[in-house]
Amino acid sequence: MDQLPSKSFPIKLFVRTPRREYRTIDGVLLLNHWSLHFFSLDGTLDLEESYHSIHSVERKRKESKESLSYVEIVFKQFSCWVCGFMSQEKQFDFDKSIQEYSFTKVSSSSSSQLSLLHNVPAFDFVMRLPRVPDGDGWEVYDAEKEYQRMFKPLKGKHKWVISHANKDFSICDTYPQVIALPKNFGEHLLHIAGRHRDRGRFPALSWIHPENQASLTRCSQPLPGIAGNKRSEADELLIKTIFQANPSKSLTHHHIVDARPFASAMANRAKGAGYENSEYYFGIEVDFLSIENIHHMRDGVDKMRKLMRSITPSDTSWLSKLESTNWISYIHSLLRGTMKIVKYLREGSSVVVHCSHGWDRTAQLSSLSQILLDPHYRTFRGFEQLIEKEWIQFGHQVSHRASHLSSLLKITNSGDGGHYEDEESPIFLQFIDGVHQISHQFPTLFEFNDDFLIEIVDHFYSCQYGTFLGNCLKERLSLGIRETTTSLWTYLNHPSKRASFTNILYRPHSSFSAVALATSQDKIHFWEDLYSRADFVLTTSPAKKKMKLFAKLLDQARKAPPPSSSTTTSSTPQGDVTSAPSVSASETTSSGSERTQIGEKE
């Protein structure tokens, strides 16, 4: 496809400050084939965003002494540009141009949505950073090696086997090719078991506890029919052998966890789906976590975007407005459900978890549970492997949830809102927020920092790298993504980037004891660096300022010479400066109360 020529517009960019006031910066807004750029005339500001990250474009009415026409560009990851054009004609020209540049690429006459993905930037993007040995991000995850890593501490005493039964995607077209199943379950029954689960997503192993052999398996909802009495011996046998593979507990002491509210699960009966009948599953009652569906979450994030753009310095109802978005409540429900699963696994009970299709709330719960239980997933490499395993391999609908292929961008008048695809939802964003909540309470547990998490969120939407393209592994293979695009991990793991993403407070952990996360709603932290990022274009956020100061103090303490053994406080002349004491991350979080205080101040 021929690339469109660049087009530029002289504008005034209105940048909001942390005081919720606006500064104007003269510059040029440049539209090229793949992205929007803003360059300030004085060379102090250079911004870039992908067209695929655009959430909405709205015409704004703004009080000003200058006769400018305003457009507000809102991005999915909470960035926001307010652009003042020198005339209404220039603004109309921009409206027309951004629709042309953004979406002619995805308005092909081709009937295949999959083929349209070939038009995103990732297939033309060339990373300019120098190649380094072992730097190919596509090599980060290997399913067999990851299962072997999980099984290794068990020293061959486990009752699981790595299977290639789905290598041709004939059992489930949204599942990985490599899975792990109980040894005592016959692979020939998988086809039958899959027919009793929504989209064929049968129970498959996500993680196994290396000390008590409690397993975490994931699947989709069962299909018991409208009356709820349709059975599948193969599905029941698969669940039974999963629980019997755990020698720590008897059959009836394991758990089936349904992420949905009970009413939602019941409503799915009308479509022949629903939940497990305890009578057919060894008397095990299903635990319902009451986490709402993708449409509630989309509504919540929409309200959050509007709130972050509308708040003013004189607004005294910030907390009530934040509460009305339900966003904090949704994060709270997710973490509360995660801790229930973690509690079961820590006590030695195996857990089968699902929602409706098994690729949204299920992925969130499974991933966060593993982060709390397995220190490997709190390292750079482990976290990347977790995302590959639970989100990419197990078929989170990335292209749908990120709305990568929106066919229309509406230019609306102020207050009319933007355009949504029905399948768009901030499921992955909520997962990343959940990780932030854990690191906020336990700042020494993660090898990476919040900048790393925010960079991942940005590129979940950008379509610049191949990692977050497509809805499942089968689609990615048919697109040839691994062969024709760059992995996001190639960029994030590059030595030139790693230092800026490293958590200076990190202390490696080897224990598999669960992290005791506080999940009461008052402990949920508003992530200012992400949601208020439009306030920090020209300045550093308070959290980053404090971290930079702490890094400086740590560096000074490490460089200071150790005090002489012969030097005592009494012999130090008055006015002399004594050597700085050694400071370690453990000392900054030596108790739970101190750790909480640090978290609250960030």
C-alpha positions as CSV (number, residue, x, y, z in Angstrom):
1,M,0.0,0.0,0.0
2,D,1.3,3.4,-0.9
3,Q,2.2,5.6,2.0
4,L,0.4,9.0,2.4
5,P,2.6,12.1,2.4
6,S,3.1,14.0,5.6
7,K,0.8,16.9,6.4
8,S,1.5,19.7,8.9
9,F,-0.6,22.2,10.8
10,P,0.7,25.2,12.9
11,I,-1.1,25.0,16.2
12,K,-1.1,26.1,19.8
13,L,-1.0,23.0,22.1
14,F,-2.8,23.6,25.4
15,V,-0.9,21.6,28.0
16,R,-2.5,21.1,31.4
17,T,-0.3,21.5,34.5
18,P,-0.7,19.6,37.9
19,R,-2.7,22.7,39.1
20,R,-5.2,22.0,36.3
21,E,-4.3,25.1,34.5
22,Y,-3.4,25.4,30.9
23,R,-0.2,26.6,29.2
24,T,0.0,27.2,25.5
25,I,2.9,26.0,23.5
26,D,3.4,27.1,19.9
27,G,4.4,24.3,17.5
28,V,3.6,22.1,14.6
29,L,1.2,19.1,14.5
30,L,2.5,16.6,11.9
31,L,0.4,13.8,10.5
32,N,2.5,11.1,8.8
33,H,1.5,7.8,7.4
34,W,1.5,6.0,10.8
35,S,1.4,8.5,13.7
36,L,0.8,12.0,15.0
37,H,3.7,14.2,16.1
38,F,3.8,17.5,17.9
39,F,7.0,19.6,17.8
40,S,7.3,22.8,19.8
41,L,8.9,25.7,18.0
42,D,11.4,26.2,20.9
43,G,12.5,22.5,20.7
44,T,11.5,21.7,24.3
45,L,8.6,19.3,23.6
46,D,8.3,16.4,21.2
47,L,5.2,14.2,21.4
48,E,4.2,11.2,19.3
49,E,1.1,8.9,19.4
50,S,-0.2,6.2,17.1
51,Y,-3.4,6.6,15.3
52,H,-4.5,3.3,16.7
53,S,-4.2,4.8,20.2
54,I,-6.8,7.4,19.5
55,H,-10.0,7.0,21.5
56,S,-11.9,10.1,20.3
57,V,-11.6,13.5,18.6
58,E,-13.9,16.2,19.8
59,R,-14.4,19.8,18.8
60,K,-14.1,22.0,21.9
61,R,-15.6,25.3,22.9
62,K,-12.9,27.2,24.8
63,E,-12.8,30.7,26.3
64,S,-9.9,32.5,24.8
65,K,-8.8,36.0,23.7
66,E,-7.4,34.5,20.5
67,S,-9.7,33.5,17.7
68,L,-8.7,29.8,17.6
69,S,-10.7,26.7,16.8
70,Y,-10.1,23.8,19.2
71,V,-9.9,20.1,18.8
72,E,-9.3,17.7,21.7
73,I,-7.6,14.4,20.8
74,V,-8.2,11.8,23.6
75,F,-6.0,8.6,23.6
76,K,-7.0,5.2,24.9
77,Q,-4.1,5.2,27.4
78,F,-5.2,8.6,29.0
79,S,-3.0,11.0,27.1
80,C,-4.8,14.1,25.8
81,W,-3.9,16.8,23.3
82,V,-5.9,20.0,23.1
83,C,-5.0,21.7,19.8
84,G,-5.8,25.3,18.9
85,F,-6.0,25.9,15.1
86,M,-5.4,29.4,13.6
87,S,-8.7,29.3,11.8
88,Q,-11.9,27.2,11.4
89,E,-10.8,26.3,7.9
90,K,-7.6,24.8,9.3
91,Q,-9.5,22.8,11.9
92,F,-11.9,21.4,9.2
93,D,-8.9,20.5,7.1
94,F,-7.4,18.6,10.1
95,D,-10.7,16.8,10.8
96,K,-10.8,15.6,7.2
97,S,-7.1,14.7,7.3
98,I,-7.0,12.7,10.5
99,Q,-9.9,10.5,9.3
100,E,-8.1,9.9,6.1
101,Y,-4.8,9.1,7.7
102,S,-6.3,7.1,10.5
103,F,-8.8,4.9,8.9
104,T,-8.4,4.6,5.1
105,K,-5.9,1.9,6.1
106,V,-8.6,-0.2,7.7
107,S,-11.6,0.6,5.5
108,S,-10.5,-1.9,2.8
109,S,-13.2,-3.7,0.8
110,S,-11.7,-7.0,2.0
111,S,-14.2,-8.9,4.0
112,S,-11.5,-10.4,6.2
113,Q,-10.9,-8.5,9.4
114,L,-7.8,-10.6,9.9
115,S,-6.3,-9.4,6.6
116,L,-6.8,-5.8,7.7
117,L,-4.2,-6.3,10.4
118,H,-1.5,-6.3,7.8
119,N,-2.2,-2.5,7.5
120,V,-1.0,-1.6,11.0
121,P,2.4,0.0,11.7
122,A,4.0,-3.1,13.1
123,F,4.5,-4.7,9.6
124,D,6.5,-1.6,8.4
125,F,8.2,-0.7,11.7
126,V,12.0,-1.1,11.9
127,M,13.6,-0.7,15.3
128,R,16.6,1.6,15.1
129,L,18.3,0.3,18.3
130,P,21.3,-1.8,17.7
131,R,20.8,-5.6,17.9
132,V,22.3,-7.3,20.9
133,P,23.0,-11.0,21.6
134,D,19.9,-12.9,22.9
135,G,17.9,-9.8,22.4
136,D,15.1,-11.2,20.2
137,G,11.9,-10.7,22.1
138,W,10.2,-13.6,20.2
139,E,12.5,-16.0,22.1
140,V,11.3,-14.8,25.6
141,Y,8.6,-17.4,25.9
142,D,8.7,-21.1,25.2
143,A,5.7,-23.1,26.4
144,E,7.5,-26.4,27.0
145,K,10.3,-24.7,28.9
146,E,7.9,-22.7,31.1
147,Y,6.0,-25.9,32.1
148,Q,9.3,-27.6,32.8
149,R,10.3,-24.7,35.0
150,M,7.1,-25.1,37.0
151,F,7.5,-28.9,37.2
152,K,11.2,-28.9,38.2
153,P,10.8,-28.2,41.9
154,L,8.5,-31.2,42.1
155,K,11.3,-33.5,41.0
156,G,9.2,-35.8,38.9
157,K,6.5,-36.4,41.5
158,H,3.8,-34.5,39.8
159,K,0.9,-36.0,37.8
160,W,0.9,-33.7,34.8
161,V,2.1,-34.2,31.2
162,I,2.9,-31.7,28.4
163,S,0.6,-32.3,25.5
164,H,0.5,-31.4,21.8
165,A,-3.0,-32.5,21.3
166,N,-4.0,-29.1,20.1
167,K,-1.0,-28.5,17.8
168,D,-3.3,-28.1,14.8
169,F,-5.9,-26.1,16.8
170,S,-8.5,-28.8,16.0
171,I,-9.8,-29.0,19.6
172,C,-9.8,-25.3,20.4
173,D,-8.8,-22.6,17.9
174,T,-8.2,-19.9,20.5
175,Y,-5.9,-22.1,22.7
176,P,-2.1,-22.7,22.6
177,Q,-0.6,-25.5,20.7
178,V,1.2,-26.7,23.8
179,I,-0.8,-27.4,27.0
180,A,-0.4,-29.4,30.2
181,L,-3.0,-32.0,31.2
182,P,-3.3,-34.6,34.0
183,K,-1.4,-37.8,33.2
184,N,-4.5,-39.9,34.0
185,F,-6.7,-38.2,31.5
186,G,-6.7,-39.6,28.0
187,E,-6.0,-37.1,25.2
188,H,-8.5,-38.8,23.0
189,L,-11.3,-37.4,25.3
190,L,-10.2,-33.8,24.8
191,H,-12.4,-33.3,21.8
192,I,-15.5,-34.5,23.7
193,A,-14.6,-32.5,26.8
194,G,-14.1,-29.4,24.7
195,R,-17.6,-29.7,23.3
196,H,-19.0,-29.1,26.7
197,R,-17.1,-25.8,27.2
198,D,-17.8,-22.4,25.5
199,R,-15.7,-22.0,22.3
200,G,-14.1,-25.4,23.1
201,R,-12.0,-23.9,25.9
202,F,-11.5,-27.0,28.1
203,P,-9.7,-26.8,31.5
204,A,-5.9,-26.6,31.0
205,L,-3.0,-25.9,33.4
206,S,-1.8,-22.4,34.1
207,W,0.3,-23.0,37.2
208,I,1.2,-25.5,39.9
209,H,2.3,-24.8,43.4
210,P,5.9,-26.2,43.7
211,E,5.4,-27.1,47.4
212,N,1.9,-28.5,47.8
213,Q,1.0,-29.3,44.1
214,A,-2.2,-27.3,44.2
215,S,-3.0,-26.4,40.5
216,L,-4.5,-23.4,38.9
217,T,-6.4,-24.4,35.7
218,R,-8.4,-22.1,33.4
219,C,-11.3,-22.7,31.0
220,S,-14.6,-21.2,29.8
221,Q,-18.1,-21.7,31.1
222,P,-19.7,-25.1,30.7
223,L,-22.7,-25.7,28.3
224,P,-25.2,-27.5,30.5
225,G,-28.2,-26.5,28.3
226,I,-31.2,-24.3,29.0
227,A,-32.5,-26.6,31.7
228,G,-29.0,-26.9,33.3
229,N,-29.0,-30.7,33.3
230,K,-26.9,-31.5,30.3
231,R,-23.8,-33.5,31.3
232,S,-20.4,-34.4,29.8
233,E,-18.7,-37.4,31.3
234,A,-15.5,-36.3,29.6
235,D,-15.6,-32.8,31.1
236,E,-16.4,-34.2,34.6
237,L,-13.6,-36.7,34.3
238,L,-11.1,-34.0,33.2
239,I,-12.1,-31.9,36.3
240,K,-11.8,-34.9,38.5
241,T,-8.4,-35.9,37.3
242,I,-7.2,-32.3,37.7
243,F,-8.2,-32.4,41.3
244,Q,-6.9,-35.9,41.9
245,A,-3.5,-34.8,40.5
246,N,-3.1,-32.9,43.8
247,P,-2.2,-35.2,46.7
248,S,-2.6,-32.4,49.3
249,K,-6.4,-32.6,49.5
250,S,-9.3,-35.0,49.0
251,L,-11.5,-34.6,45.9
252,T,-14.2,-32.5,47.6
253,H,-11.8,-30.0,49.1
254,H,-11.0,-28.2,45.8
255,H,-12.7,-25.2,44.2
256,I,-14.4,-24.1,41.0
257,V,-14.3,-20.3,40.8
258,D,-16.6,-18.4,38.5
259,A,-15.6,-14.7,38.0
260,R,-19.1,-13.6,37.2
261,P,-22.0,-12.4,39.3
262,F,-24.4,-15.3,39.9
263,A,-27.2,-13.5,38.1
264,S,-25.0,-13.2,35.0
265,A,-24.1,-16.9,35.0
266,M,-27.9,-17.7,35.3
267,A,-28.7,-15.3,32.5
268,N,-26.4,-17.3,30.2
269,R,-28.7,-20.3,30.7
270,A,-30.9,-18.8,28.0
271,K,-28.1,-19.4,25.6
272,G,-27.5,-23.0,26.9
273,A,-24.4,-22.0,28.9
274,G,-24.1,-21.2,32.6
275,Y,-22.2,-22.8,35.5
276,E,-21.3,-26.2,36.9
277,N,-24.0,-28.2,38.7
278,S,-22.4,-29.3,42.0
279,E,-24.3,-32.6,41.8
280,Y,-22.3,-33.6,38.8
281,Y,-18.9,-32.2,40.1
282,F,-18.4,-34.1,43.3
283,G,-20.5,-31.8,45.5
284,I,-18.2,-28.8,44.9
285,E,-20.2,-25.6,45.1
286,V,-19.1,-22.9,42.6
287,D,-17.7,-19.7,44.1
288,F,-19.0,-16.6,42.3
289,L,-16.7,-13.5,42.5
290,S,-19.2,-10.9,41.2
291,I,-16.8,-9.3,38.7
292,E,-18.7,-7.4,36.1
293,N,-18.4,-7.9,32.3
294,I,-16.6,-6.1,29.6
295,H,-19.4,-3.6,29.0
296,H,-19.4,-2.4,32.6
297,M,-15.6,-2.0,32.5
298,R,-15.8,0.0,29.2
299,D,-18.4,2.3,30.8
300,G,-16.1,2.8,33.8
301,V,-13.0,3.7,31.8
302,D,-15.1,6.0,29.6
303,K,-16.2,7.9,32.8
304,M,-12.7,8.0,34.0
305,R,-11.4,9.6,30.8
306,K,-14.2,12.2,31.0
307,L,-13.4,12.9,34.6
308,M,-9.7,13.3,34.1
309,R,-10.4,15.9,31.3
310,S,-13.0,17.8,33.1
311,I,-11.6,18.2,36.7
312,T,-10.8,21.9,37.6
313,P,-8.7,23.5,40.4
314,S,-11.8,24.6,42.2
315,D,-13.6,21.3,42.1
316,T,-14.2,20.1,45.6
317,S,-16.1,16.9,44.7
318,W,-13.1,15.0,43.1
319,L,-13.5,11.9,45.4
320,S,-17.2,11.5,44.9
321,K,-16.8,11.9,41.1
322,L,-14.0,9.3,41.1
323,E,-16.2,7.0,43.1
324,S,-19.1,7.5,40.6
325,T,-16.9,6.1,37.8
326,N,-16.9,2.7,39.6
327,W,-13.3,2.2,38.4
328,I,-11.8,1.9,41.8
329,S,-14.6,-0.5,42.8
330,Y,-13.9,-2.7,39.7
331,I,-10.2,-2.9,40.6
332,H,-11.2,-3.7,44.2
333,S,-13.4,-6.6,43.0
334,L,-10.6,-8.0,40.8
335,L,-8.1,-8.0,43.6
336,R,-10.5,-9.4,46.2
337,G,-11.3,-12.3,43.8
338,T,-7.6,-12.8,43.2
339,M,-6.9,-13.1,46.9
340,K,-9.6,-15.7,47.3
341,I,-7.9,-17.9,44.6
342,V,-4.5,-17.3,46.2
343,K,-5.8,-18.3,49.6
344,Y,-7.2,-21.6,48.2
345,L,-3.9,-22.4,46.4
346,R,-1.8,-21.5,49.4
347,E,-3.9,-23.8,51.6
348,G,-3.3,-26.7,49.1
349,S,-6.6,-26.7,47.3
350,S,-6.6,-26.8,43.5
351,V,-8.7,-24.2,41.6
352,V,-10.5,-24.3,38.3
353,V,-11.3,-20.7,37.2
354,H,-13.5,-19.4,34.4
355,C,-15.8,-16.5,33.4
356,S,-17.9,-16.7,30.2
357,H,-15.5,-17.2,27.4
358,G,-12.4,-17.6,29.6
359,W,-10.3,-15.0,28.0
360,D,-11.0,-11.8,30.0
361,R,-11.7,-12.0,33.7
362,T,-10.1,-15.4,33.7
363,A,-6.9,-14.1,32.3
364,Q,-6.9,-11.3,34.9
365,L,-7.4,-13.6,37.9
366,S,-5.0,-16.3,36.7
367,S,-2.2,-13.8,36.0
368,L,-2.6,-11.8,39.2
369,S,-2.7,-15.0,41.3
370,Q,0.5,-16.2,39.8
371,I,2.2,-12.9,40.4
372,L,1.3,-13.0,44.1
373,L,2.5,-16.6,44.5
374,D,5.5,-17.0,42.2
375,P,8.4,-14.6,42.5
376,H,9.6,-15.5,39.0
377,Y,6.7,-13.6,37.5
378,R,7.8,-10.5,39.3
379,T,11.0,-10.3,37.3
380,F,11.4,-8.7,33.9
381,R,11.6,-12.0,32.0
382,G,9.0,-13.8,34.2
383,F,6.4,-11.0,33.8
384,E,6.9,-11.0,30.0
385,Q,6.5,-14.8,30.0
386,L,3.3,-14.5,32.1
387,I,1.8,-12.1,29.6
388,E,2.8,-14.3,26.7
389,K,1.3,-17.4,28.4
390,E,-1.9,-16.1,30.0
391,W,-2.8,-13.3,27.5
392,I,-1.2,-14.1,24.1
393,Q,-1.2,-17.9,24.1
394,F,-4.5,-18.4,25.8
395,G,-6.3,-16.1,23.5
396,H,-7.2,-12.8,25.0
397,Q,-9.0,-11.0,22.2
398,V,-6.4,-8.2,22.0
399,S,-7.5,-6.7,18.6
400,H,-11.1,-6.5,19.8
401,R,-10.4,-5.3,23.4
402,A,-8.0,-2.6,22.1
403,S,-10.2,-1.8,19.2
404,H,-7.3,-2.0,16.8
405,L,-9.5,-2.1,13.8
406,S,-12.1,0.6,14.4
407,S,-13.6,1.3,11.0
408,L,-14.7,4.8,11.9
409,L,-13.4,7.7,14.0
410,K,-16.2,10.2,14.7
411,I,-15.3,13.8,14.9
412,T,-17.8,14.9,17.5
413,N,-18.8,18.2,19.1
414,S,-17.8,18.7,22.7
415,G,-19.7,16.5,25.1
416,D,-20.9,14.0,22.5
417,G,-18.3,11.4,23.3
418,G,-16.2,9.2,21.1
419,H,-16.8,6.1,19.1
420,Y,-16.6,2.6,20.6
421,E,-16.5,-0.8,19.1
422,D,-18.9,-3.2,21.0
423,E,-16.0,-5.5,21.9
424,E,-13.6,-2.8,23.2
425,S,-12.9,-3.0,26.9
426,P,-10.0,-2.1,29.2
427,I,-9.4,-5.7,30.5
428,F,-5.7,-5.7,30.0
429,L,-5.4,-2.2,31.5
430,Q,-7.2,-3.4,34.6
431,F,-4.7,-6.2,34.9
432,I,-1.8,-3.8,34.7
433,D,-3.4,-1.6,37.3
434,G,-3.7,-4.6,39.5
435,V,0.0,-5.2,39.2
436,H,0.6,-1.6,40.1
437,Q,-1.6,-2.0,43.2
438,I,0.6,-4.9,44.3
439,S,3.9,-3.1,43.7
440,H,2.4,0.0,45.5
441,Q,1.8,-2.0,48.6
442,F,5.1,-4.0,48.3
443,P,7.6,-1.8,46.6
444,T,10.6,-4.2,46.9
445,L,8.9,-7.2,45.2
446,F,9.2,-6.3,41.5
447,E,12.3,-6.0,39.4
448,F,10.6,-3.5,37.2
449,N,8.9,-0.1,37.9
450,D,5.8,1.7,36.9
451,D,7.4,3.2,33.8
452,F,7.8,-0.4,32.5
453,L,4.1,-1.1,33.1
454,I,3.0,2.2,31.4
455,E,5.1,1.5,28.4
456,I,3.4,-1.9,28.0
457,V,0.0,-0.2,28.2
458,D,1.0,2.3,25.6
459,H,2.1,-0.4,23.1
460,F,-0.9,-2.6,23.9
461,Y,-2.8,0.1,21.8
462,S,-0.1,1.4,19.5
463,C,0.1,-1.5,17.0
464,Q,3.8,-0.6,16.6
465,Y,5.1,-4.0,17.7
466,G,3.7,-7.4,16.9
467,T,3.3,-8.7,20.4
468,F,-0.3,-7.4,20.9
469,L,-1.7,-8.0,17.4
470,G,-4.5,-10.5,16.7
471,N,-6.9,-12.3,19.0
472,C,-5.2,-15.7,19.4
473,L,-2.2,-17.7,18.5
474,K,-3.8,-19.3,15.4
475,E,-4.4,-15.8,14.0
476,R,-0.9,-14.7,14.7
477,L,0.6,-17.7,13.0
478,S,-1.5,-17.1,9.9
479,L,-0.4,-13.4,9.8
480,G,3.3,-14.4,10.1
481,I,3.7,-11.9,12.9
482,R,6.8,-13.5,14.4
483,E,8.6,-13.4,11.0
484,T,7.5,-10.0,9.9
485,T,7.2,-7.8,13.0
486,T,9.3,-6.8,16.0
487,S,8.5,-8.1,19.5
488,L,7.7,-5.5,22.1
489,W,10.1,-7.4,24.4
490,T,13.0,-6.8,22.0
491,Y,12.5,-3.1,22.6
492,L,11.8,-3.2,26.4
493,N,14.7,-5.6,27.1
494,H,17.3,-3.6,25.2
495,P,20.2,-2.6,27.4
496,S,19.7,1.1,26.5
497,K,16.2,0.9,28.0
498,R,16.5,-1.5,30.9
499,A,18.0,0.9,33.4
500,S,15.0,3.3,33.1
501,F,12.6,0.5,33.8
502,T,14.5,-1.1,36.8
503,N,13.0,-0.8,40.3
504,I,15.8,0.5,42.5
505,L,14.0,-0.9,45.6
506,Y,13.9,-4.5,44.2
507,R,15.0,-7.3,46.5
508,P,15.0,-10.8,44.8
509,H,12.7,-13.3,46.5
510,S,12.7,-17.1,46.3
511,S,9.9,-17.9,48.6
512,F,6.6,-19.2,47.2
513,S,4.6,-18.0,50.2
514,A,1.8,-15.8,49.0
515,V,2.0,-12.0,49.2
516,A,-0.5,-10.8,51.8
517,L,-2.2,-8.1,49.7
518,A,-4.6,-5.8,51.5
519,T,-7.7,-5.7,49.3
520,S,-10.1,-3.4,51.3
521,Q,-11.4,-0.6,49.0
522,D,-9.6,2.1,51.0
523,K,-6.3,0.4,50.1
524,I,-6.9,0.8,46.4
525,H,-4.5,3.4,45.1
526,F,-5.4,5.9,42.4
527,W,-2.6,5.6,39.8
528,E,-1.8,9.2,39.2
529,D,1.1,8.6,36.8
530,L,-1.2,6.8,34.4
531,Y,-4.6,8.3,34.7
532,S,-3.4,11.9,35.3
533,R,-0.5,11.7,32.7
534,A,-1.9,14.6,30.8
535,D,-0.9,16.8,33.8
536,F,2.7,15.8,33.6
537,V,3.7,16.6,30.0
538,L,5.9,19.5,31.2
539,T,6.8,18.3,34.7
540,T,7.6,15.2,36.7
541,S,4.9,13.6,38.8
542,P,5.3,13.7,42.6
543,A,5.8,9.9,42.7
544,K,8.6,10.1,40.2
545,K,10.2,13.1,42.0
546,K,10.3,11.1,45.2
547,M,11.7,8.0,43.6
548,K,14.4,10.1,41.9
549,L,15.3,11.7,45.2
550,F,15.5,8.3,46.9
551,A,17.7,6.9,44.1
552,K,20.0,9.8,44.5
553,L,20.3,9.2,48.3
554,L,20.9,5.5,47.7
555,D,23.6,6.3,45.2
556,Q,25.3,8.7,47.6
557,A,25.1,6.2,50.4
558,R,26.6,3.4,48.3
559,K,29.5,5.7,47.1
560,A,30.3,7.0,50.6
561,P,33.4,5.4,52.1
562,P,32.7,3.1,55.1
563,P,33.4,4.7,58.5
564,S,36.8,3.8,59.9
565,S,36.7,1.3,62.8
566,S,38.9,3.7,64.9
567,T,36.5,6.6,64.3
568,T,33.9,7.2,66.9
569,T,31.2,9.8,67.3
570,S,33.0,11.4,70.2
571,S,36.2,11.9,68.2
572,T,34.5,13.5,65.3
573,P,35.3,17.3,65.4
574,Q,32.3,19.5,65.7
575,G,31.2,20.7,62.3
576,D,32.7,17.8,60.4
577,V,30.3,15.7,58.3
578,T,30.2,12.0,59.2
579,S,30.0,9.3,56.6
580,A,26.5,8.6,55.3
581,P,25.0,5.3,56.7
582,S,24.5,2.4,54.4
583,V,20.9,2.3,53.1
584,S,19.2,-0.8,51.8
585,A,15.8,-1.4,50.3
586,S,15.0,-3.8,53.2
587,E,15.5,-1.0,55.7
588,T,13.0,1.2,53.9
589,T,10.3,-1.5,54.2
590,S,11.3,-3.3,57.4
591,S,7.8,-3.6,58.7
592,G,4.3,-3.8,57.3
593,S,3.4,-0.4,58.7
594,E,6.5,1.3,57.3
595,R,5.8,-0.3,53.9
596,T,2.3,1.0,53.9
597,Q,3.4,4.5,54.7
598,I,5.9,4.5,51.9
599,G,3.2,3.3,49.5
600,E,0.7,6.0,50.6
601,K,3.3,8.7,50.1
602,E,4.3,7.7,46.6
